[in-house]
Amino acid sequence: MLHLLRLEYTESEEAAEPHVMQHVAFLDRHHAAGTFLASGQTVPSDQGGLIIAAGVDRTTAEKIAESDPFVRAGVGRYTITTIVPGRTHPALAGLLAPLGP
């Protein structure tokens, strides 16, 4: 399973600014654990960001999103879309094949 976590600011980027360092640490921790495959800001950046997560179930993905410092501070919220990849590019097949529910 893959989870697309779409972060949307509920306040201005300026209101989120004091929490950026903690948010980056949150991203680093989950990238290091292998749960986050990719993450980045939207363009334009005031719309939020997107994370691709794998290797965890939906409930765990929701708990991870709730633990984001932006969410805890009330300046962001997530929408999560869960997919089971039916087709993948050959370059991604090895990365996604061992992932379970």
Secondary structure, DSSP 8 states (H G I E B T S, - for coil): -EEEEEEEESS-HHHHGGGHHHHHHHHHHHHHTT-EEEEEE-SSGGG-EEEEEESS-HHHHHHHHHTSHHHHTTSEEEEEEEE--S---HHHHHHHTT---
